[in-house]
Amino acid sequence: MNSLIAAGQWSAAHARLGDLWQHDGKPATANYLSSCYASLADNLPMVNCRIAFLRSMTLEPLTPIFRAAALVSGINPTIHVGQFNSYPQELLDEKSDLYSFAPDIVILAVQTRDIAPEIWDAFADLTPSQVDAAVERVINEVSEWIRAFRQRSNASLILHNFAKPFPNQGVLDAQSGHGQSAAVERVNATLRDVCKYHRGIYVLDYDALVARHGVARWYDETKWLTMRMPFASESFLPLVNEWLKFVHPLTGIMCKALAVDLDNTLWGGVIGEDGPHGIKLGAEYPGAFYTALQRAILDLYRRGVLLAVCSKNNPDEALAALDRHPDMLLRREHFSCLRINWQDKAQNIREIAAEMNIGTDAIAFLDDNPVEREWVRSELPEVRVIPLPDNARGYAAALRDCAVFERLTLSQEDREKTKLYQEQKQRADLVHSVGSLEDFYRSLRQDVIIAPLTPDTTLRVAQLTQKTNQYNVTTRRYTEQEIENLSSCPEWNVYSVRVRDRFGDNGIVGAMITRNNDNTCEIDTFLLSCRVIGRTVETAMLGFITGACKAAGFRYLQGWFYPTKKNTSVRELYESHRFSKVEESDGASLWRLDLGDAVIPCPAWIRLHDNTGTCIVEQDRA
């Protein structure tokens, strides 16, 4: 490891540390990893994140483990742990240490026994009306904390729900809907509904987490009595991993696509040797293990994850199995890209990334063969290589545990992502069938709809700021609540950009955020999804903003460009539209357009619409 770091092989060292953590996620390893990242973090594309923990229990032993797990995931956390049992004061007092810390994410971990001791310990002593009163009190208290927090902070809040205790009345508790467990379930169900009314408030199902791992194994009563830490040591890593399943999507550290092997991964056996009827797949042992993995992959597909095949195989035999095997859950149409050949898999993944127009760092790789996994890891250390156990029965669980596929919300674009990419293939084919680039633009028959933010578009605009890297001038990241707050300020303007063409609706693929300052309108955010890069949509967007600024009486339109390793495609945006560079600072550049005589016409092949659907720039696209 030291030799890799000394040689400046940062990505390779990062990948090796990830392997080490995967095989030995213990406190001693956590400390070693943190020491390594002290020299690595500044040389890697890490996402900095300020995370606060509010708690009714001792969490200090878990924070080094959380930090190590976050670092190997590409997240560099600054951690604040609130005082023991001071969470109500910290949430309600606007001058508390919590708000002084200015967190990006807050995790509120409160035990049932602390917030509802009468339900936890003495339920059998309560009358039905006293139970109702206890449930209502807990709901009201937590609701007030959430309201106060949302008034004081734009941070995301991850709220542990409440674990059910061992029932005081034994099996009798489950015989009616008014028992001890039912009381906790009522609290959890109501709090889930409360959280829905606030943007950026998410429920961590702590009750289900404990149940999955087993109540008897999760807790350590001796630790609770001696150091006010209820967890057994074996529970540390599962809890940390559960936190990270929220932190990943909140920080934008996600994979957009999964590239999967076929033989002994998607099905048992080798199709070229066993034939389509000899592969193992179905409801019985051992084929059920592979069916379970396919179900897990299909669930990712429903979540908006793009799928690709990356397999060394005979294409005809492999595709015949995908198309016709009676027990196959995944069919050819589920995959946006197919690489079934005999070339090395790292090259196949490069080609998959190019065809999907995403970075290789947005791809995860699933293969049963450790040699293939090691090859891809060595050639493409930025690819998320998913470790698999030796036995296929653990494949589905290994995939479901991958935090890079977690999503906290789903937009319409997420649900239709494979369809959108299939339409993108048709556009790519069109390029080769027309005589010139202008002919291609005209043949697309593009309509661009630019509209102020609405409650229905807030989620998607926030998603774009968090996920768009290539065509993004500032790469500023915003949460839903931050976008909502900006749009409510009179000096700020937030726009969504939708593109339709002859092949279908691309959905909301762009966003612009501007701020009014005296005689100048400054572009804070200007971004486009990779699906529409290179189609002159950016010119229509700048033309729209220029027109709006002139109509409002502004003298200048200006914007910063902050270069990153990924946004070279937008480097010349301002210069190519006749903005002048007026300032440089630490590699960033400020560009300004004098609006006096400036005109940025909408491209002749694009019709521009406002939020009502009215065409405001009509073009002859013949």
KOLFI-508774 format. One record per residue (C-alpha): residue number from 1; y, x, z; residue in three letters. Coordinates in steps of 0.2 Angstrom, whole numbers. Last residue first. Example, Ala and Ser with C-alpha at 12.3 -4.5 7.8 and 13.67 -1.06 7.14 Angstrom:
BEGIN
n/yy/xx/zz/res
2/-5/68/36/ser
1/-22/62/39/ala
***
This chain:
BEGIN
n/yy/xx/zz/res
622/108/-190/-214/ala
621/115/-187/-197/arg
620/132/-194/-200/asp
619/139/-193/-182/gln
618/146/-206/-169/glu
617/154/-198/-154/val
616/157/-211/-140/ile
615/141/-221/-142/cys
614/141/-234/-129/thr
613/125/-232/-118/gly
612/135/-238/-102/thr
611/134/-220/-95/asn
610/142/-212/-111/asp
609/134/-208/-127/his
608/135/-193/-139/leu
607/126/-194/-156/arg
606/120/-176/-161/ile
605/118/-170/-179/trp
604/136/-165/-182/ala
603/137/-155/-166/pro
602/150/-161/-153/cys
601/167/-153/-156/pro
600/173/-140/-143/ile
599/192/-142/-145/val
598/205/-130/-137/ala
597/223/-133/-141/asp
596/230/-134/-123/gly
595/213/-133/-114/leu
594/214/-114/-111/asp
593/196/-110/-108/leu
592/191/-98/-94/arg
591/176/-87/-90/trp
590/172/-78/-74/leu
589/159/-65/-74/ser
588/145/-59/-62/ala
587/139/-41/-61/gly
586/146/-38/-44/asp
585/163/-45/-49/ser
584/171/-48/-66/glu
583/186/-58/-70/glu
582/195/-66/-84/val
581/182/-67/-98/lys
580/189/-79/-112/ser
579/180/-95/-117/phe
578/178/-97/-135/arg
577/161/-107/-135/his
576/150/-92/-139/ser
575/158/-83/-125/glu
574/154/-97/-113/tyr
573/136/-99/-117/leu
572/133/-80/-120/glu
571/122/-77/-105/arg
570/113/-93/-106/val
569/96/-86/-113/ser
568/97/-72/-101/thr
567/94/-84/-86/asn
566/77/-76/-80/lys
565/81/-59/-72/lys
564/97/-66/-65/thr
563/115/-66/-71/pro
562/128/-76/-62/tyr
561/140/-84/-75/phe
560/156/-92/-67/trp
559/165/-106/-74/gly
558/182/-112/-81/gln
557/191/-126/-89/leu
556/210/-124/-89/tyr
555/226/-135/-91/arg
554/219/-151/-83/phe
553/227/-168/-88/gly
552/213/-180/-85/ala
551/210/-183/-103/ala
550/210/-164/-106/lys
549/196/-162/-93/cys
548/186/-177/-100/ala
547/187/-170/-117/gly
546/182/-152/-112/thr
545/167/-159/-101/ile
544/160/-169/-116/phe
543/162/-154/-128/gly
542/153/-143/-115/leu
541/139/-155/-115/met
540/138/-157/-134/ala
539/138/-138/-135/thr
538/124/-137/-123/glu
537/113/-149/-133/val
536/114/-137/-147/thr
535/95/-138/-149/arg
534/90/-121/-143/gly
533/85/-126/-125/ile
532/78/-144/-125/val
531/62/-142/-116/arg
530/68/-127/-106/cys
529/78/-139/-95/ser
528/97/-137/-96/leu
527/109/-131/-83/leu
526/128/-131/-79/phe
525/133/-130/-61/thr
524/149/-126/-53/asp
523/160/-128/-68/ile
522/178/-127/-62/glu
521/192/-139/-68/cys
520/209/-131/-66/thr
519/226/-138/-64/asn
518/225/-141/-45/asp
517/206/-138/-41/asn
516/194/-151/-48/asn
515/176/-147/-45/arg
514/162/-148/-59/thr
513/143/-152/-58/ile
512/133/-153/-74/met
511/115/-158/-76/ala
510/102/-157/-89/gly
509/85/-163/-94/val
508/85/-182/-89/ile
507/71/-189/-99/gly
506/65/-182/-115/asn
505/64/-199/-123/asp
504/53/-200/-139/gly
503/49/-191/-155/phe
502/64/-196/-165/arg
501/76/-190/-152/asp
500/82/-194/-134/arg
499/91/-183/-122/val
498/97/-187/-105/arg
497/111/-177/-96/val
496/116/-181/-78/ser
495/133/-178/-72/tyr
494/141/-174/-55/val
493/160/-173/-52/asn
492/169/-166/-37/trp
491/187/-168/-31/glu
490/184/-186/-26/pro
489/169/-182/-15/cys
488/155/-195/-16/ser
487/146/-185/-29/ser
486/145/-170/-18/leu
485/137/-179/-4/asn
484/124/-186/-15/glu
483/120/-169/-23/ile
482/119/-162/-5/glu
481/108/-176/1/gln
480/96/-173/-14/glu
479/95/-154/-10/thr
478/105/-142/-21/tyr
477/101/-125/-28/arg
476/114/-114/-36/arg
475/106/-105/-51/thr
474/124/-101/-58/thr
473/123/-102/-77/val
472/107/-111/-78/asn
471/96/-110/-94/tyr
470/81/-100/-88/gln
469/80/-105/-70/asn
468/78/-123/-68/thr
467/68/-129/-53/lys
466/80/-132/-38/gln
465/95/-138/-48/thr
464/84/-148/-59/leu
463/75/-157/-44/gln
462/92/-161/-37/ala
461/97/-170/-54/val
460/80/-179/-54/arg
459/82/-186/-36/leu
458/100/-191/-39/thr
457/96/-201/-55/thr
456/92/-218/-47/asp
455/106/-217/-34/pro
454/118/-214/-48/thr
453/127/-198/-54/leu
452/140/-199/-68/pro
451/132/-201/-86/ala
450/130/-190/-101/ile
449/118/-198/-114/ile
448/113/-186/-129/val
447/105/-194/-144/asp
446/96/-183/-156/gln
445/90/-187/-173/arg
444/77/-173/-174/leu
443/79/-172/-193/ser
442/97/-167/-191/arg
441/93/-152/-180/tyr
440/78/-146/-191/phe
439/89/-147/-207/asp
438/102/-137/-198/glu
437/88/-124/-194/leu
436/83/-123/-212/ser
435/70/-129/-224/gly
434/60/-140/-213/val
433/41/-140/-210/ser
432/40/-125/-198/his
431/53/-133/-186/val
430/43/-149/-186/leu
429/28/-141/-178/asp
428/39/-136/-163/ala
427/45/-154/-162/arg
426/28/-161/-162/gln
425/23/-149/-148/lys
424/38/-155/-138/gln
423/30/-172/-139/glu
422/15/-166/-131/gln
421/26/-158/-118/tyr
420/34/-175/-114/leu
419/17/-183/-113/lys
418/11/-170/-101/thr
417/26/-172/-90/lys
416/26/-191/-89/glu
415/24/-193/-70/arg
414/36/-178/-67/asp
413/49/-185/-79/glu
412/49/-202/-69/gln
411/53/-192/-54/ser
410/40/-188/-40/leu
409/45/-183/-22/thr
408/39/-171/-9/leu
407/28/-161/-21/arg
406/15/-148/-16/glu
405/7/-138/-30/phe
404/13/-121/-24/val
403/6/-126/-7/ala
402/-12/-122/-13/cys
401/-24/-131/0/asp
400/-30/-144/-13/arg
399/-36/-129/-24/leu
398/-46/-121/-10/ala
397/-53/-138/-4/ala
396/-59/-142/-22/ala
395/-68/-125/-24/tyr
394/-76/-125/-7/gly
393/-93/-133/-13/arg
392/-93/-121/-27/ala
391/-99/-107/-15/asn
390/-92/-89/-16/asp
389/-75/-95/-10/pro
388/-60/-96/-22/leu
387/-44/-87/-22/pro
386/-30/-95/-33/ile
385/-21/-82/-43/val
384/-3/-86/-43/arg
383/4/-77/-58/val
382/18/-64/-54/glu
381/5/-50/-53/pro
380/1/-52/-72/leu
379/-10/-37/-77/glu
378/-17/-33/-60/ser
377/-19/-51/-54/arg
376/-26/-56/-71/val
375/-39/-43/-70/trp
374/-43/-47/-52/glu
373/-46/-65/-56/arg
372/-57/-61/-70/glu
371/-67/-49/-60/val
370/-68/-62/-46/pro
369/-76/-75/-58/asn
368/-74/-93/-52/asp
367/-57/-95/-61/asp
366/-41/-104/-57/leu
365/-24/-97/-62/phe
364/-7/-103/-56/ala
363/7/-103/-69/ile
362/26/-104/-65/ala
361/27/-85/-63/asp
360/21/-84/-81/thr
359/38/-91/-86/gly
358/39/-108/-95/ile
357/40/-112/-113/asn
356/24/-121/-114/met
355/18/-111/-129/glu
354/25/-95/-122/ala
353/17/-98/-105/ala
352/0/-102/-113/ile
351/2/-86/-124/glu
350/5/-75/-108/arg
349/-10/-84/-100/ile
348/-21/-80/-115/asn
347/-15/-62/-114/gln
346/-20/-61/-96/ala
345/-37/-70/-100/lys
344/-43/-56/-112/asp
343/-48/-62/-129/gln
342/-64/-71/-132/trp
341/-58/-89/-136/asn
340/-53/-105/-128/ile
339/-35/-106/-125/arg
338/-30/-124/-124/leu
337/-13/-131/-120/cys
336/-6/-147/-113/ser
335/-23/-152/-106/phe
334/-26/-170/-100/his
333/-29/-176/-118/glu
332/-45/-164/-119/arg
331/-53/-174/-105/arg
330/-55/-171/-87/leu
329/-66/-183/-77/leu
328/-82/-177/-87/met
327/-97/-186/-81/asp
326/-102/-193/-98/pro
325/-99/-177/-108/his
324/-91/-181/-124/arg
323/-74/-174/-126/asp
322/-73/-160/-113/leu
321/-91/-155/-118/ala
320/-88/-155/-136/ala
319/-72/-145/-133/leu
318/-82/-131/-125/ala
317/-95/-131/-139/glu
316/-83/-130/-153/asp
315/-72/-117/-144/pro
314/-85/-105/-141/asn
313/-80/-97/-124/asn
312/-69/-86/-114/lys
311/-59/-99/-105/ser
310/-40/-102/-101/cys
309/-38/-121/-102/val
308/-21/-128/-98/ala
307/-15/-141/-86/leu
306/3/-146/-82/leu
305/7/-152/-65/val
304/16/-169/-64/gly
303/8/-176/-48/arg
302/-5/-186/-59/arg
301/-10/-169/-66/tyr
300/-12/-162/-48/leu
299/-24/-177/-44/asp
298/-34/-173/-60/leu
297/-36/-156/-54/ile
296/-43/-162/-37/ala
295/-54/-174/-46/arg
294/-60/-160/-57/gln
293/-64/-150/-41/leu
292/-74/-164/-34/ala
291/-84/-166/-50/thr
290/-88/-147/-49/tyr
289/-95/-150/-31/phe
288/-104/-165/-36/ala
287/-114/-155/-49/gly
286/-123/-147/-36/pro
285/-130/-159/-29/tyr
284/-127/-177/-36/glu
283/-112/-187/-42/ala
282/-109/-178/-59/gly
281/-108/-161/-67/leu
280/-120/-146/-69/lys
279/-121/-140/-87/ile
278/-138/-143/-95/gly
277/-134/-158/-106/his
276/-119/-149/-115/pro
275/-130/-133/-118/gly
274/-136/-121/-105/asp
273/-132/-105/-113/glu
272/-116/-108/-122/gly
271/-110/-121/-109/ile
270/-113/-109/-95/val
269/-117/-117/-78/gly
268/-108/-128/-66/gly
267/-93/-137/-72/trp
266/-74/-135/-71/leu
265/-77/-118/-63/thr
264/-95/-111/-67/asn
263/-90/-111/-86/asp
262/-72/-119/-89/leu
261/-58/-108/-83/asp
260/-42/-116/-78/val
259/-23/-113/-81/ala
258/-13/-123/-69/leu
257/6/-127/-73/ala
256/22/-130/-65/lys
255/20/-119/-50/cys
254/31/-121/-35/met
253/43/-110/-25/ile
252/58/-122/-27/gly
251/64/-120/-9/thr
250/60/-138/-3/leu
249/44/-138/-13/pro
248/37/-123/-4/his
247/44/-127/13/val
246/34/-143/14/phe
245/17/-136/11/lys
244/23/-121/21/leu
243/23/-132/37/trp
242/5/-137/34/glu
241/1/-118/31/asn
240/8/-114/48/val
239/-1/-128/56/leu
238/-18/-122/48/pro
237/-14/-104/54/leu
236/-11/-108/72/phe
235/-25/-120/75/ser
234/-38/-107/78/glu
233/-28/-100/92/ser
232/-30/-117/101/ala
231/-14/-127/102/phe
230/-6/-135/116/pro
229/7/-122/121/met
228/15/-125/137/arg
227/11/-108/144/met
226/-2/-111/158/thr
225/-5/-129/157/leu
224/-5/-130/138/trp
223/-14/-114/135/lys
222/-28/-121/147/thr
221/-28/-138/138/glu
220/-32/-129/121/asp
219/-31/-142/107/tyr
218/-37/-141/89/trp
217/-55/-139/92/arg
216/-58/-155/102/ala
215/-46/-165/90/val
214/-55/-160/74/gly
213/-48/-150/60/his
212/-44/-165/49/arg
211/-40/-176/64/ala
210/-26/-164/70/val
209/-19/-164/52/leu
208/-20/-183/51/ala
207/-10/-185/67/asp
206/3/-171/61/tyr
205/7/-181/46/asp
204/23/-171/42/leu
203/36/-184/38/val
202/51/-180/27/tyr
201/70/-183/29/ile
200/79/-176/14/gly
199/87/-193/9/arg
198/87/-206/23/his
197/81/-224/21/tyr
196/63/-218/18/lys
195/63/-209/35/cys
194/65/-226/44/val
193/49/-233/35/asp
192/39/-218/41/arg
191/46/-220/58/leu
190/39/-238/58/thr
189/22/-233/53/ala
188/21/-218/66/asn
187/27/-229/80/val
186/14/-243/76/arg
185/0/-230/74/glu
184/4/-223/92/val
183/2/-241/99/ala
182/-14/-244/89/ala
181/-21/-228/97/ser
180/-18/-235/114/gln
179/-24/-252/110/gly
178/-16/-268/104/his
177/-25/-271/87/gly
176/-42/-274/96/ser
175/-59/-267/98/gln
174/-53/-249/95/ala
173/-48/-246/113/asp
172/-64/-252/120/leu
171/-73/-237/113/val
170/-65/-226/127/gly
169/-51/-235/138/gln
168/-40/-220/140/asn
167/-41/-217/122/pro
166/-41/-198/117/phe
165/-23/-196/112/pro
164/-16/-201/95/lys
163/-5/-188/87/ala
162/14/-192/83/phe
161/23/-189/67/asn
160/30/-171/65/his
159/47/-173/56/leu
158/53/-161/42/ile
157/72/-162/41/leu
156/81/-156/25/ser
155/98/-148/28/ala
154/114/-157/24/asn
153/119/-158/42/ser
152/130/-167/54/arg
151/129/-185/49/gln
150/110/-183/44/arg
149/107/-176/61/phe
148/115/-190/70/ala
147/105/-203/60/arg
146/89/-194/62/ile
145/91/-192/81/trp
144/96/-210/82/glu
143/80/-215/73/ser
142/70/-204/85/val
141/77/-213/100/glu
140/75/-230/93/asn
139/57/-228/88/ile
138/52/-221/105/val
137/61/-235/114/arg
136/53/-248/103/glu
135/35/-241/106/val
134/38/-240/125/ala
133/45/-258/125/ala
132/30/-265/116/asp
131/18/-256/128/val
130/28/-263/142/gln
129/26/-281/135/ser
128/8/-278/133/pro
127/6/-273/151/thr
126/4/-255/155/leu
125/-8/-247/168/asp
124/-21/-243/154/ala
123/-8/-233/144/phe
122/-5/-221/158/ala
121/-7/-204/150/asp
120/-1/-204/132/trp
119/7/-221/131/ile
118/17/-218/147/glu
117/21/-200/142/pro
116/29/-206/126/ala
115/41/-192/120/ile
114/32/-178/129/asp
113/14/-184/128/arg
112/17/-189/109/thr
111/22/-171/106/gln
110/38/-166/97/val
109/39/-154/82/ala
108/55/-156/73/leu
107/56/-144/58/ile
106/73/-140/51/val
105/77/-134/34/ile
104/92/-126/26/asp
103/99/-121/43/pro
102/117/-119/48/ala
101/114/-108/64/phe
100/130/-116/72/ser
99/122/-133/68/tyr
98/106/-129/78/leu
97/116/-119/92/asp
96/124/-136/97/ser
95/142/-140/93/lys
94/138/-156/84/glu
93/128/-162/99/asp
92/115/-175/95/leu
91/102/-165/87/leu
90/103/-150/99/glu
89/104/-162/114/gln
88/88/-171/108/pro
87/79/-155/104/tyr
86/81/-147/121/ser
85/63/-147/126/asn
84/61/-128/125/phe
83/77/-120/117/gln
82/78/-120/98/gly
81/69/-108/87/val
80/79/-100/73/his
79/71/-92/59/ile
78/78/-82/44/thr
77/65/-84/31/pro
76/61/-74/15/asn
75/51/-85/4/ile
74/40/-77/-10/gly
73/24/-84/-4/ser
72/19/-67/4/val
71/35/-69/14/leu
70/31/-87/19/ala
69/14/-82/26/ala
68/21/-67/35/ala
67/36/-78/43/arg
66/24/-92/48/phe
65/13/-79/57/ile
64/27/-71/66/pro
63/33/-89/71/thr
62/17/-95/78/leu
61/17/-85/94/pro
60/35/-92/98/glu
59/30/-111/96/leu
58/29/-116/114/thr
57/31/-135/115/met
56/43/-149/115/ser
55/51/-142/99/arg
54/65/-139/87/leu
53/62/-126/74/phe
52/76/-120/62/ala
51/73/-113/45/ile
50/86/-103/35/arg
49/79/-99/18/cys
48/81/-84/6/asn
47/71/-85/-10/val
46/63/-69/-15/met
45/64/-61/-32/pro
44/58/-44/-26/leu
43/66/-28/-23/asn
42/76/-33/-7/asp
41/60/-40/1/ala
40/50/-24/-1/leu
39/57/-12/12/ser
38/56/-24/27/ala
37/42/-33/17/tyr
36/30/-19/24/cys
35/35/-22/42/ser
34/33/-41/40/ser
33/16/-38/33/leu
32/10/-27/47/tyr
31/16/-40/60/asn
30/7/-54/51/ala
29/-9/-43/50/thr
28/-9/-41/69/ala
27/-6/-60/71/pro
26/-21/-65/59/lys
25/-22/-70/41/gly
24/-35/-58/36/asp
23/-43/-62/19/his
22/-28/-72/12/gln
21/-16/-61/20/trp
20/-23/-45/13/leu
19/-23/-53/-5/asp
18/-5/-58/-3/gly
17/-1/-40/3/leu
16/-9/-34/-13/arg
15/1/-46/-24/ala
14/17/-40/-16/his
13/13/-22/-18/ala
12/9/-25/-37/ala
11/26/-34/-39/ser
10/35/-20/-30/trp
9/28/-5/-39/gln
8/42/6/-34/gly
7/31/21/-32/ala
6/34/23/-14/ala
5/29/4/-12/ile
4/13/6/-22/leu
3/9/22/-12/ser
2/12/14/5/asn
1/0/0/0/met
***
